[in-house]
Amino acid sequence: MIKTLIFDFGDVFINLDKEGAMNHALSIFKLETFTEEMIAVNSLYEQGFVSTEEFLGFYLGNFPELTEEDILYAWNCILKDFPKHRLEFIKNLAKENKFKLILLSNTNTLHIDSIKNDVSFYEEFKNCFDAFYLSHEIQLRKPNADIYQFVLEENQLTPESCLFIDDTEENTLAAAKLGIHTWHINPKTEDITNLFTIKKDLF
């Protein structure tokens, strides 16, 4: 029986434009793909091992023709709207109190600060959860197994009692290896508010 719901944030609650943001970044950096060093710095930033100042300094140092505003726009333009019906969905779940609710997101200080600034109900959303884990705050990152172990141990959960919802297949596959039920949600065709219809076999 599912007792705990573990949700990703991006493309589960808040909409993202991953493709558009990637194309914009590659365009301003005049690259065909991100370099290994860029990917490593981005990952370290998501895990809180690199400060915002160091992160921006890396990009400004490597792309001196760009301004800090250019870098910030390129980084944050992935973030789109947060549909209100998804807020109502999680608020109703919290009110019903049938499940333990956990958020588990790969994110970073700049993205969260931008969301706090643009999403007026961010705190209301956050308060719906029993636990709210952001990768840069806990210094762990999906799909590494240790982040799922951390959530299970911190909340004294058994894998088979949990359902984890994420839009990235690599993340759901890693969780499934630990025995956690998963839903690899397709943000183009599915919506989190249809959870109990799409995954009715689990409830």
C-alpha positions as CSV (number, residue, x, y, z in Angstrom):
1,M,0.0,0.0,0.0
2,I,1.3,3.4,-0.9
3,K,1.7,5.6,2.1
4,T,4.1,8.2,0.9
5,L,4.2,10.3,-2.3
6,I,7.5,11.7,-3.4
7,F,7.3,14.4,-6.0
8,D,9.8,16.1,-8.3
9,F,9.3,19.9,-8.8
10,G,10.1,20.9,-12.3
11,D,7.7,19.6,-15.0
12,V,5.6,18.1,-12.3
13,F,4.4,21.2,-10.6
14,I,6.2,24.1,-12.3
15,N,6.5,24.0,-16.1
16,L,10.0,24.0,-17.6
17,D,11.3,24.8,-21.1
18,K,14.3,22.5,-21.1
19,E,14.8,22.5,-24.9
20,G,14.3,26.3,-25.3
21,A,16.7,27.0,-22.5
22,M,19.3,24.7,-23.8
23,N,19.1,26.1,-27.3
24,H,19.3,29.7,-26.0
25,A,22.4,28.8,-23.8
26,L,24.2,27.1,-26.7
27,S,23.5,30.1,-28.9
28,I,24.9,32.7,-26.6
29,F,27.9,30.5,-25.6
30,K,28.4,29.8,-29.4
31,L,28.7,26.1,-28.7
32,E,27.2,22.9,-30.1
33,T,27.2,21.1,-26.8
34,F,28.0,21.9,-23.2
35,T,31.6,21.2,-22.3
36,E,32.4,18.5,-19.6
37,E,33.6,21.3,-17.4
38,M,30.3,23.2,-17.7
39,I,28.3,20.1,-17.0
40,A,30.5,19.4,-13.9
41,V,30.1,23.0,-12.6
42,N,26.4,22.9,-13.1
43,S,26.2,19.6,-11.2
44,L,28.3,21.0,-8.3
45,Y,26.1,24.1,-8.2
46,E,23.0,21.9,-7.9
47,Q,24.6,20.0,-5.0
48,G,25.5,23.2,-3.2
49,F,29.3,22.6,-3.5
50,V,29.7,25.8,-5.6
51,S,28.3,29.2,-4.5
52,T,26.3,31.4,-6.8
53,E,29.2,33.8,-6.9
54,E,31.6,31.0,-8.0
55,F,29.1,29.7,-10.5
56,L,28.6,33.1,-12.1
57,G,32.3,33.8,-11.9
58,F,33.0,30.6,-13.8
59,Y,30.7,31.6,-16.7
60,L,31.8,35.2,-16.8
61,G,35.5,34.1,-16.8
62,N,34.9,31.7,-19.7
63,F,32.6,33.9,-21.7
64,P,33.9,37.5,-21.0
65,E,31.8,38.9,-23.8
66,L,28.7,38.2,-21.8
67,T,27.3,40.1,-18.9
68,E,26.0,38.8,-15.6
69,E,22.5,39.6,-16.8
70,D,23.1,37.4,-19.9
71,I,24.2,34.5,-17.7
72,L,21.3,34.9,-15.3
73,Y,18.7,35.0,-18.1
74,A,20.2,32.0,-19.8
75,W,20.1,30.1,-16.5
76,N,16.6,31.1,-15.4
77,C,14.7,31.1,-18.7
78,I,14.0,27.4,-18.3
79,L,11.5,28.3,-15.6
80,K,8.0,28.9,-16.9
81,D,4.5,29.1,-15.3
82,F,3.2,27.2,-12.2
83,P,-0.4,26.3,-13.0
84,K,-2.8,27.1,-10.1
85,H,-4.7,23.8,-10.5
86,R,-1.6,21.9,-9.4
87,L,-1.3,24.0,-6.3
88,E,-5.0,23.2,-5.5
89,F,-4.2,19.5,-6.1
90,I,-1.4,19.4,-3.5
91,K,-3.3,21.5,-1.1
92,N,-6.2,19.1,-1.2
93,L,-3.8,16.1,-0.7
94,A,-2.3,17.9,2.3
95,K,-5.8,18.6,3.7
96,E,-6.9,15.0,3.3
97,N,-3.8,13.8,5.2
98,K,-3.9,10.3,3.7
99,F,-0.3,10.3,2.5
100,K,3.0,11.6,3.7
101,L,4.0,14.2,1.1
102,I,7.7,14.8,0.2
103,L,9.2,17.0,-2.5
104,L,12.6,16.0,-3.9
105,S,14.1,18.3,-6.5
106,N,17.4,18.8,-8.3
107,T,17.6,22.6,-8.2
108,N,19.9,25.5,-7.1
109,T,19.8,28.8,-5.3
110,L,19.3,31.0,-8.5
111,H,16.3,28.9,-9.6
112,I,14.7,28.8,-6.2
113,D,15.2,32.6,-5.7
114,S,13.6,33.2,-9.1
115,I,10.7,31.0,-8.3
116,K,10.2,32.7,-4.9
117,N,10.2,36.1,-6.7
118,D,7.8,35.0,-9.5
119,V,5.4,32.5,-7.8
120,S,3.4,34.3,-5.3
121,F,2.2,31.1,-3.6
122,Y,5.6,29.4,-3.3
123,E,5.5,29.3,0.5
124,E,1.9,28.1,0.5
125,F,3.0,25.3,-1.9
126,K,6.0,24.4,0.3
127,N,3.9,24.2,3.4
128,C,1.8,21.4,1.9
129,F,4.7,19.0,2.3
130,D,5.9,17.0,5.3
131,A,9.4,17.2,3.9
132,F,10.9,19.5,1.2
133,Y,14.3,18.5,-0.1
134,L,16.2,20.6,-2.5
135,S,19.5,19.2,-3.9
136,H,21.6,22.2,-3.2
137,E,20.5,22.3,0.5
138,I,21.0,18.6,1.2
139,Q,24.1,18.3,-1.0
140,L,22.7,15.2,-2.8
141,R,21.5,14.9,-6.3
142,K,19.3,12.6,-8.4
143,P,19.8,10.0,-9.8
144,N,22.5,9.0,-7.3
145,A,21.2,6.2,-5.1
146,D,22.3,8.0,-1.9
147,I,19.6,10.8,-2.3
148,Y,16.8,8.1,-2.2
149,Q,18.4,6.3,0.7
150,F,18.6,9.7,2.5
151,V,14.9,10.3,2.0
152,L,13.9,6.8,3.1
153,E,16.1,6.9,6.2
154,E,15.2,10.4,7.2
155,N,11.5,9.6,7.1
156,Q,11.7,6.0,8.2
157,L,10.1,4.8,5.0
158,T,10.0,1.4,3.3
159,P,10.6,1.6,-0.4
160,E,7.5,-0.5,-1.3
161,S,5.3,2.0,0.5
162,C,6.5,5.0,-1.6
163,L,5.6,6.3,-5.0
164,F,8.1,8.6,-6.7
165,I,7.0,10.9,-9.5
166,D,9.6,12.5,-11.8
167,D,9.8,13.6,-15.4
168,T,13.3,12.3,-15.9
169,E,13.5,8.6,-16.7
170,E,17.0,8.2,-15.3
171,N,15.7,9.4,-11.9
172,T,12.7,7.0,-11.8
173,L,14.9,4.1,-12.9
174,A,17.4,4.7,-10.1
175,A,14.5,4.9,-7.5
176,A,13.0,1.7,-8.9
177,K,16.2,-0.2,-8.3
178,L,15.7,0.4,-4.6
179,G,12.2,-1.0,-4.7
180,I,10.4,2.4,-4.8
181,H,7.2,2.5,-7.0
182,T,7.7,5.1,-9.7
183,W,5.8,7.2,-12.3
184,H,7.9,8.6,-15.1
185,I,5.5,11.4,-15.9
186,N,5.4,12.8,-19.5
187,P,4.8,16.6,-19.0
188,K,3.6,16.9,-22.6
189,T,0.8,14.4,-22.3
190,E,0.2,13.9,-18.5
191,D,-0.6,16.0,-15.5
192,I,0.2,15.4,-11.9
193,T,-3.5,16.1,-11.0
194,N,-4.4,12.9,-12.9
195,L,-2.2,10.8,-10.5
196,F,-5.0,8.7,-9.1
197,T,-6.4,7.9,-12.5
198,I,-3.2,7.1,-14.2
199,K,-1.7,5.1,-11.3
200,K,-4.9,3.7,-9.9
201,D,-3.5,0.2,-9.8
202,L,-1.3,1.3,-6.9
203,F,-4.1,2.7,-4.7
